[in-house]
Amino acid sequence: MPILLPLRNFLRARRALAPFVLIDLNGAVTELPPPTSGGLWAKLAMRSGLLVESALSVQGLRASFERLAGDARVRGVVLRIACEASGAVYQSLYAEIMRFRATGRRVIAYAESFGPFQYYLACACDEILMPPSADWSVIGLASDYTFFKDALDRIGVGVDVVSVSPYKSAGDAWSRTDFSAESRAQAEWLLDARFDELLRGIAVGRGLSLEQVRACIDRAPLGAREAQQAGLIDAVAYEDEIERRIYPVGATNLARPRRSLLRKASPAREAAPSSIIQWRDAERTLRIPSRVRHSRGIGVIAVEGMIVRGGGLRSPLPLPLFGSTSTAGSAAVAQALRRAERDDSIAAVVLFVDSQGGDALASDLIAREVRRLRTKKPVIAYMSGIAASGGYYVAALAQQIIAQPLTITGSIGVISLKPNVRDALERLGLHRESLARGANALMFSDAALDARTRGALESSLGRVYGEFKAIVAEGRKRPDDAALEEICSGRVWTGAQAQAHGLVDLLGGFDLAVQTAIECAGLTGTKLRVGWRRIEGERQPLLPLAFDPLALFDPGRALHALLRRSQIWLIAPWGAQSRE
């Protein structure tokens, strides 16, 4: 097969290829492509275009850009932007566009509407186009927080919340009617960080001052022609007019198809082709990269979604309470870490974390495996959109921690949420009585906590919190003292703030994490390419027993079932992660 690759690339190079390739960034974009372990059907769906892996992940887009940059016929890319992602992923996408532009190719952004960070992404491009009837609607950023206490009170449901600090505010939605002072303060600084990055990215990309950008946002929405006059976009054009803008009428520098070596080209084939081709069609003509790699590489193990015990799952439906669409099972992640430990071809591991946390015990079980693995191989943690609370716990023992400036992290603290449905049942005419042996036997019943059981639960949380801080102190190589307490206590940080506090080592993207792992593994002296591959443990194909399937249709039942299963949580505040 390696002998045939040069011939295949030679034949591909003889085919026609338009100088610009259209790539759709449409829908949710993640840092890593989805796992390829979906079987034959998933692979067929990927090839048929039902799933477009390269357009839905940062690493997929990077692979596409690398192939395009390796072909001299390609002069640029048209990005059709209609995506949503976390702030950290937008920063990664921004960096990939800038890296591609550094190869001398042009990148043209086109969108029929821009959200704030969609426009931020477009500002990484050489040109920005919009149709004349569209509005430039970058009106700023807003975060909505909903408090359920009054609604729950009306139906007789209460939630006992015990936490280590007012900053550990994951339970505020259920126990308060508004922000606490501490919760409001950190919500404000997270919003400020995102807004400051939005202003900076637009100002740098469009050559404007921060004051000019802020003034434009305050005047928005603007018509497309107003936006052009303000220097916010380069041209007003419909999608079918992009080609004419790239190559005006009369231009003669369009790529012409070369004569096929296998058959005589027909007059139709010799006609001037379009200057833009879709990625799916271009891929069949682009040079196939060599797959010759170093015999050793980097293993990537993902902790994505809410952390739970067991195998975890992927579900198209939001999970109860915390809105997660997947879970990271402690058993599945531990299995993947042990596979990496045994595999001699894996020189180092990147622990990819995109999780708001979850079950305290499950987080500790994963951290234990990280501690074991790092004694044998380097472990580098990369924090994507969010790596807070339990998400930080599992990463804390890595040799190096890397995050984007807008990554949401920290929230080092513990919380317990317990639903009380006894009054609700009484209103329905259901009278319950509990018999117990043991002073605290009713701690997790459906009745409210009394002073004794609350005190016992607070003591338990204090112990778990102490263990959490000990993990942070060990991983960050600093004493567990008052200075550490000041950056813990449930406080949520951006990646940039976390670096300033010593909770993160480097700021950058996933590629920096992989390169750091390569350096730590001592593989920098080779001329062969050192690649990475994803390592996974076994996931349960169905909902684990911790979740009652009927609870998906009954929020009260879901809340009670979920919280009774895991009484102590390492979970980030409910408004910490936002997508544009």
C-alpha positions in Angstrom: 0.0 0.0 0.0 2.8 2.6 0.8 4.1 1.9 -2.8 0.7 2.8 -4.3 0.3 6.0 -2.3 2.7 8.1 -4.5 0.9 6.9 -7.6 -2.5 7.7 -6.2 -1.4 11.1 -5.2 0.1 11.7 -8.7 -3.2 10.7 -10.4 -5.1 12.9 -8.0 -2.9 15.9 -8.8 -3.8 15.5 -12.5 -7.5 16.1 -11.7 -9.2 19.5 -11.8 -9.5 21.2 -8.4 -11.1 24.6 -7.9 -8.8 27.1 -6.1 -11.2 27.7 -3.3 -12.9 25.1 -1.1 -16.2 25.7 0.7 -16.3 24.4 4.3 -19.5 24.5 6.3 -19.2 25.2 10.0 -22.8 24.4 10.8 -24.1 23.2 14.2 -22.3 22.3 17.4 -18.5 22.2 17.2 -16.4 20.3 19.7 -12.7 20.1 20.2 -12.3 16.4 19.4 -14.1 14.4 16.7 -16.6 11.9 18.0 -15.2 8.4 18.7 -14.8 6.2 15.7 -16.0 3.1 17.6 -19.5 3.3 16.3 -19.1 0.3 14.1 -19.7 -0.2 10.4 -22.9 1.9 10.3 -21.2 5.0 11.8 -18.3 4.7 9.3 -20.7 4.4 6.4 -22.6 7.4 7.7 -19.4 9.4 8.0 -18.4 8.6 4.4 -21.8 9.2 3.0 -21.9 12.7 4.4 -24.7 12.0 7.0 -22.0 12.8 9.6 -19.4 15.4 8.6 -16.7 14.8 11.1 -14.2 17.3 9.8 -16.7 20.2 10.0 -17.8 19.4 13.5 -14.6 19.4 15.5 -11.6 21.6 15.8 -9.2 18.7 15.2 -11.3 17.7 12.1 -11.0 21.2 10.7 -7.3 21.2 11.4 -6.9 18.0 9.5 -8.8 19.5 6.6 -6.7 22.6 6.6 -3.5 20.6 6.7 -4.6 18.7 3.6 -5.6 21.9 1.8 -2.3 23.6 2.8 -0.4 20.6 1.3 -1.9 21.1 -2.2 -0.4 23.9 -4.3 -3.6 24.2 -6.3 -5.6 25.4 -3.3 -5.5 29.2 -2.8 -8.0 29.5 0.0 -11.1 28.6 1.8 -14.7 30.0 2.1 -16.0 29.4 5.6 -19.8 29.4 5.8 -20.3 30.1 9.6 -23.4 29.0 11.4 -21.9 27.2 14.4 -22.1 27.1 18.2 -19.4 26.2 20.7 -18.0 27.1 24.0 -15.8 30.1 24.3 -12.7 27.9 24.6 -13.6 26.0 21.4 -14.1 29.3 19.5 -10.6 30.3 20.6 -9.2 27.0 19.2 -11.1 27.6 15.9 -9.7 31.1 15.8 -6.2 29.8 16.2 -6.6 27.2 13.4 -7.8 29.8 11.0 -4.8 32.0 11.7 -2.5 29.0 11.3 -4.0 28.2 7.9 -3.7 31.8 6.8 0.0 31.7 7.7 0.5 29.2 4.9 -0.4 32.0 2.4 -4.0 31.0 1.8 -7.0 33.3 1.9 -9.9 32.6 4.2 -13.2 34.3 3.4 -16.0 34.2 6.0 -19.7 34.2 4.9 -22.7 34.2 7.2 -26.4 35.1 6.9 -26.4 36.1 10.6 -23.7 36.5 13.2 -23.9 35.7 16.9 -21.2 37.4 19.0 -18.7 34.7 18.9 -19.5 33.6 15.4 -18.5 37.1 14.3 -15.4 36.8 16.6 -14.5 33.7 14.6 -15.1 35.5 11.3 -12.7 38.2 12.4 -9.8 35.6 12.2 -10.5 35.5 8.4 -9.1 37.8 5.6 -12.6 38.9 4.5 -16.1 38.9 5.9 -19.2 38.9 3.6 -22.9 39.1 4.4 -26.0 39.3 2.2 -27.5 42.9 1.9 -30.7 42.0 3.7 -28.9 40.6 6.8 -28.3 42.4 10.0 -25.0 42.7 11.9 -26.5 41.6 15.2 -23.5 41.5 17.5 -25.5 43.2 20.3 -23.3 41.9 23.2 -23.4 39.1 25.6 -26.0 38.1 28.2 -26.3 35.2 30.6 -29.7 34.0 31.9 -30.0 32.3 35.3 -33.3 30.7 36.4 -34.2 30.1 40.1 -36.8 27.4 40.8 -37.3 27.8 44.6 -40.7 29.6 44.5 -42.0 27.2 41.8 -40.9 24.2 43.9 -42.4 25.7 47.0 -45.8 25.9 45.3 -45.9 22.2 44.8 -44.4 21.4 48.2 -40.9 20.4 47.1 -37.9 21.7 48.9 -34.2 21.1 48.3 -31.7 21.0 51.2 -28.4 22.4 50.0 -25.2 22.1 52.0 -22.0 23.5 50.5 -18.5 24.4 51.6 -18.9 28.1 50.6 -21.3 30.6 49.1 -19.2 30.5 46.0 -20.1 26.8 45.5 -23.4 27.9 44.0 -24.5 24.9 42.0 -27.5 24.5 44.4 -28.6 28.1 44.3 -31.1 27.5 41.4 -33.0 25.1 43.7 -32.7 26.9 47.1 -32.7 30.6 46.3 -34.8 33.1 44.5 -31.9 35.3 43.4 -28.1 35.5 43.4 -26.0 35.4 46.5 -23.5 38.2 46.6 -20.7 35.7 46.0 -22.5 33.9 43.2 -23.3 37.2 41.4 -19.7 38.3 41.7 -18.3 35.3 39.9 -21.1 35.3 37.3 -20.1 38.9 36.6 -16.4 38.2 36.2 -17.0 35.3 33.9 -19.2 37.4 31.7 -16.6 40.2 31.8 -13.9 37.8 30.7 -15.9 36.6 27.7 -16.9 40.1 26.7 -13.3 41.4 27.0 -12.1 38.6 24.7 -14.9 39.3 22.3 -13.9 43.0 22.1 -10.2 42.0 21.8 -10.7 39.5 19.0 -12.9 41.8 16.9 -10.5 44.8 17.4 -7.4 42.8 16.4 -9.2 41.1 13.4 -10.8 44.3 12.0 -8.0 46.8 12.9 -10.3 48.8 15.2 -9.8 50.2 18.7 -11.6 48.6 21.6 -13.6 51.8 22.0 -14.8 51.7 18.3 -15.8 48.0 18.7 -17.7 48.7 21.9 -19.5 51.7 20.2 -20.5 49.5 17.3 -21.9 46.8 19.6 -23.8 49.4 21.5 -25.4 50.6 18.2 -26.2 47.1 17.0 -28.1 45.7 15.2 -26.8 47.4 12.1 -27.8 46.8 8.5 -25.2 45.0 6.3 -24.3 48.2 4.5 -24.0 50.1 7.8 -21.6 47.4 9.0 -19.6 47.7 5.9 -19.3 51.4 6.3 -18.1 50.9 9.9 -15.4 48.5 8.8 -17.1 45.5 10.4 -17.5 43.5 7.2 -15.7 43.8 3.8 -18.5 43.4 1.3 -22.2 42.9 0.9 -22.9 39.9 -1.3 -25.3 37.0 -1.6 -23.8 33.5 -1.5 -23.9 33.1 -5.3 -21.9 36.3 -5.7 -18.9 35.1 -3.6 -17.3 33.5 -6.7 -17.5 36.7 -8.7 -15.9 38.6 -5.8 -13.0 36.1 -5.6 -12.5 36.2 -9.4 -14.0 39.2 -11.1 -15.4 39.0 -14.6 -12.5 38.7 -17.1 -10.1 37.1 -14.7 -8.0 34.4 -16.4 -6.3 32.8 -13.4 -8.9 30.1 -12.7 -7.5 26.6 -12.3 -8.0 24.5 -15.5 -8.3 20.8 -15.4 -5.3 18.9 -16.6 -5.7 16.3 -19.4 -6.3 12.9 -17.9 -3.6 10.3 -18.5 -6.2 7.6 -18.8 -8.7 9.0 -21.2 -9.2 12.0 -23.5 -11.0 14.8 -21.9 -14.3 15.8 -23.4 -15.0 19.5 -24.4 -17.3 19.7 -21.3 -14.5 18.6 -19.1 -12.2 21.2 -20.6 -14.7 24.0 -19.8 -13.6 26.5 -17.2 -14.6 25.1 -13.8 -16.1 26.9 -10.8 -13.6 28.7 -8.6 -15.3 27.2 -5.5 -15.8 23.5 -4.7 -17.4 21.9 -1.6 -15.1 20.1 0.8 -16.7 16.8 0.2 -15.9 17.0 -3.5 -12.4 18.5 -3.0 -11.4 15.7 -0.6 -11.5 13.1 -3.4 -9.0 15.2 -5.3 -6.6 16.3 -2.6 -3.3 14.6 -1.9 -3.6 11.7 0.6 -1.2 12.4 3.5 1.5 9.8 4.3 0.6 7.7 7.3 4.1 6.8 8.2 4.4 7.6 11.8 6.6 7.0 14.8 6.0 3.6 16.4 5.1 5.3 19.6 2.5 8.1 20.0 0.2 10.0 22.3 -3.0 8.5 23.8 -5.9 10.8 24.3 -8.5 9.9 27.0 -11.6 12.0 27.2 -13.6 12.9 30.3 -16.7 14.5 28.7 -20.0 15.3 30.3 -21.1 14.8 33.9 -18.9 12.4 35.9 -20.8 9.4 37.3 -19.9 6.0 38.6 -19.9 3.0 36.2 -19.6 2.9 32.5 -21.3 6.2 31.6 -23.3 6.8 28.5 -23.9 9.0 25.5 -27.5 10.2 25.1 -29.2 12.5 22.6 -31.5 13.7 25.5 -30.4 16.0 28.3 -29.8 14.2 31.6 -31.9 15.3 34.6 -30.9 18.3 36.7 -27.7 19.4 35.1 -28.5 19.4 31.4 -25.7 17.2 30.3 -26.0 15.1 27.1 -23.4 12.5 28.1 -21.7 11.2 31.1 -18.1 10.1 31.8 -18.3 6.9 33.8 -15.5 6.3 36.3 -15.1 2.7 35.3 -14.9 3.5 31.6 -12.3 6.2 32.1 -10.3 4.1 34.5 -10.3 1.2 31.9 -9.0 3.6 29.3 -6.2 4.8 31.6 -5.2 1.3 32.3 -5.1 0.4 28.6 -2.8 3.3 28.1 -0.6 2.1 30.9 -0.2 -1.4 29.4 0.2 -0.2 25.8 3.9 0.1 25.0 3.1 2.1 21.9 1.6 4.9 24.0 4.4 7.1 25.2 2.3 9.7 27.0 -1.3 10.6 27.7 -3.4 13.7 27.2 -6.3 13.7 29.5 -8.9 15.7 27.6 -11.5 17.2 30.1 -14.7 18.9 29.1 -16.8 18.3 32.2 -18.7 20.4 34.8 -17.9 17.7 37.3 -20.4 15.3 39.0 -20.2 12.5 41.6 -17.5 13.0 44.2 -16.5 9.3 44.5 -16.4 8.8 40.7 -14.1 11.9 40.4 -11.8 10.4 43.0 -11.7 7.0 41.3 -10.6 8.6 38.1 -8.0 10.8 39.9 -6.6 7.6 41.5 -5.9 6.1 38.0 -4.3 9.4 36.9 -2.0 9.2 39.9 -1.0 5.6 39.1 -0.4 6.3 35.4 1.7 9.3 35.9 4.3 7.3 37.8 4.9 5.4 34.5 4.1 7.8 31.7 3.6 11.5 31.4 0.0 12.7 31.8 -0.9 16.1 30.4 -4.4 17.5 31.1 -6.1 19.7 28.5 -9.2 21.6 29.6 -11.6 22.4 26.8 -14.9 24.3 27.3 -15.2 23.5 31.0 -13.2 21.6 33.5 -14.6 22.7 36.8 -15.2 21.0 40.2 -15.0 17.3 39.5 -13.6 18.2 36.1 -10.7 20.0 37.8 -10.4 17.2 40.4 -9.6 14.5 37.7 -7.0 16.8 36.1 -5.3 18.1 39.2 -2.6 15.4 39.4 -1.4 15.7 35.8 2.2 16.8 35.3 1.0 19.8 33.3 -2.4 21.5 32.9 -3.2 23.4 29.7 -6.4 25.5 29.1 -7.7 28.1 26.8 -8.1 31.6 28.3 -11.9 31.2 28.2 -12.0 27.7 29.6 -14.2 27.6 32.7 -12.4 25.9 35.6 -11.8 25.9 39.3 -15.0 25.5 41.4 -12.9 23.6 43.9 -15.5 22.7 46.4 -18.2 20.3 47.5 -22.0 20.4 47.6 -24.9 18.2 48.6 -28.4 18.6 47.2 -31.3 16.6 48.7 -34.9 16.9 47.5 -37.7 17.0 50.1 -41.0 15.8 48.6 -42.8 14.8 51.9 -45.0 18.0 51.8 -45.8 17.4 48.1 -47.0 13.9 48.9 -49.1 15.2 51.7 -50.8 17.6 49.3 -51.7 14.7 47.1 -53.2 12.8 50.1 -50.2 10.5 50.4 -49.2 10.2 54.1 -45.8 8.7 54.8 -44.3 7.6 58.0 -40.7 6.5 58.5 -39.3 4.1 61.0 -35.5 4.2 61.5 -32.7 2.8 63.6 -29.7 5.0 63.8 -29.5 8.6 64.6 -28.9 9.7 61.0 -30.8 7.0 59.2 -33.2 9.5 57.7 -30.5 11.8 56.4 -31.4 11.0 52.8 -35.1 10.4 53.2 -37.7 12.5 51.4 -38.1 14.7 54.5 -36.2 17.9 55.3 -32.9 17.8 57.2 -33.1 18.5 60.9 -30.2 20.1 62.8 -28.5 16.8 63.7 -28.6 15.3 60.2 -27.5 18.6 58.6 -24.5 18.8 61.0 -23.6 15.2 60.1 -23.8 16.0 56.4 -21.7 19.2 56.8 -19.1 17.1 58.5 -19.0 14.6 55.6 -18.7 17.4 53.1 -15.9 19.0 55.1 -14.0 15.7 54.9 -14.5 15.4 51.1 -13.5 19.1 50.7 -10.3 18.5 52.6 -9.5 15.6 50.3 -10.2 17.7 47.3 -7.8 20.5 48.5 -5.2 17.8 49.3 -5.4 16.6 45.7 -5.0 20.2 44.4 -2.1 20.9 46.8 -0.3 17.7 45.7 -0.8 18.2 42.0 0.0 21.9 42.1 2.9 21.4 44.5 1.8 24.0 47.0 0.9 23.8 50.7 -2.7 23.4 51.8 -2.9 26.7 53.5 -4.9 29.9 53.6 -3.6 31.0 50.3 -4.9 27.8 48.7 -8.2 28.3 50.4 -8.5 31.7 48.8 -8.5 30.2 45.3 -10.7 27.3 46.2 -13.9 27.6 48.2 -16.0 26.9 45.1 -14.7 29.9 43.2 -15.0 29.6 39.4 -12.2 30.9 37.2 -11.5 31.4 33.5 -8.4 29.7 32.2 -6.5 32.9 32.3 -7.4 33.6 35.9 -6.6 30.0 36.8 -3.1 30.4 35.3 -2.6 33.6 37.4 -3.6 31.6 40.5 -1.3 28.7 39.7 -4.1 26.2 38.9 -3.2 26.0 35.2 0.4 25.9 33.7 0.0 27.0 30.1 -2.6 28.7 27.9 -3.3 27.3 24.5 -5.1 24.7 22.5 -5.2 20.9 22.2 -2.3 21.0 19.9 -0.2 22.6 22.6 -1.2 19.8 25.0 -0.2 17.1 22.4 3.2 18.8 21.8 3.8 19.1 25.5 3.1 15.4 25.9 5.5 14.6 23.0 8.2 16.7 24.7 7.6 15.1 28.1 7.8 11.6 26.5 11.2 12.5 24.9 10.0 12.1 21.3 11.1 15.5 19.9 14.3 14.3 18.3 12.6 12.1 15.6 11.9 13.1 12.0 8.9 10.8 11.9 5.5 12.3 12.8 4.3 11.5 16.3 0.6 11.1 16.1 -2.2 10.8 18.7 -5.1 8.4 19.0 -8.1 8.2 21.2 -8.3 5.5 23.8 -11.7 4.5 25.2 -13.1 2.2 27.9 -16.3 0.3 27.6 -19.5 2.4 27.8 -22.9 1.1 28.6 -25.2 1.3 25.6 -28.2 2.0 27.7 -29.0 4.3 30.6 -27.2 3.0 33.7 -29.4 1.9 36.6 -28.6 5.1 38.5 -31.1 6.8 36.2 -34.8 5.7 36.0 -35.7 5.9 32.2 -39.2 7.0 33.2 -37.6 10.0 35.0 -36.8 11.6 31.7 -40.5 12.4 31.4 -41.0 13.3 35.1 -38.7 16.0 36.4 -39.7 15.5 40.0 -39.0 11.8 39.8 -35.7 12.5 38.0 -34.6 15.0 40.7 -35.3 12.6 43.5 -33.7 9.6 41.8 -30.6 11.4 40.7 -29.9 13.1 44.0 -30.5 10.1 46.1 -28.0 8.1 44.1 -25.1 10.6 44.7 -25.5 12.7 47.8 -22.1 14.5 47.5 -21.3 16.4 44.3 -18.3 18.1 42.8 -20.4 20.1 40.3 -19.9 23.5 38.8 -22.5 26.3 39.0 -25.4 25.7 36.6 -24.6 28.9 34.6 -20.9 28.4 34.3 -20.8 26.9 30.8 -22.5 28.8 28.0 -22.6 28.2 24.2 -23.1 30.9 21.7 
